[in-house]
Amino acid sequence: MNILREGVDKLQSKKGKLHQVFQPSFDLKILLTEKFLVQKINYIHKNPITKKWNLADDYRNYKYLSAGFYELEKYQGYEIEHYLKVL
């Protein structure tokens, strides 16, 4: 547990953060086309069912994703706005 505590920088510690699990990173991707946006949405939707994570049998029914909204028109208890409305 000490390693997780040592990873918290002073500013975050002052804000009450106790542990740092992942290394801070930033991988900005500018979404300039609908095709690229759809590619990223598909990646996010299908990532939980990969062998690495195996969090769901069917990504469309995984409650923490918007895949059910887009592909099954099934709401999962949170409000989603279709990406086409903001493009």
N, C-alpha and C positions, 0 to 999 in steps of 0.2 A: 504493500500500500504506500510505502514511502516514495516509490518511483512515481506514482500517480500524483502525489502531493507536490513533489519537486517540479513537475511539469507545468505548474500553474505560475504564470508571471505575476509580478507584484501588483499591477493594476487590476487584474482579474481577481486576485486574492483579496484586495481591498473591497471589491464588489461582492465578496462572499463565495466565490468559486473555490471549491475544495480540491478537485481532482481534474487532471487533463489526461484523457484516455487516448485521443488521436493527436498526431502531429498537426499543427496548424498548416493549412494549405489553402490555396485559392486558385481555381482553375476556371477562369472566366471564358465563356463561350458566348459570343454575340450571335443572337438568332436573327439572321438577316432574311431568311427565306422560310416559307411554310414547310418545305421539304426537310430542312434542317431541324426545325422545331418538332415535327412529327417523329423524326429519327430519335431525338433526345427523349421525347415522351415515351416512345416504344422501349427505349433502353431502360428508362425508369420503371416502366410497367413490368417488364420481363425480368429484371434483375433479381427480384425475390425468389424466382423459381429456378434460378441457375443452381448447378451442383454445389457451388460455393456456399450459398445461403439456404436453399431448399426450405423456404418459409411458407410455401403454399403449393398445392397441386395445380391450381388454375389461377393465374395472375388476375383474372377478371373478378374473382371472388375474394381477393385479398383486401381486407377492409381498410388498409392504410394507403391504398392507391386510388387514383381516379379512373383506372381501367374499366371498372364496372359502369361508371357513368358514361364513358365514351363508347364502349362496345356493347353493353347490355341495357343501356338506359336505366340503370339501377343505381339509386342513390344510397350511399353508405352512412347517412347520418350527419353529413357535413355539406355545407354549401359549396358548389363548384360552378364556376363560370366557364363556359366553353371557350377554348382558346381563340376560336374564330371571331368572337365578339371583341377581342382586344387587339387583333392584328390590324 
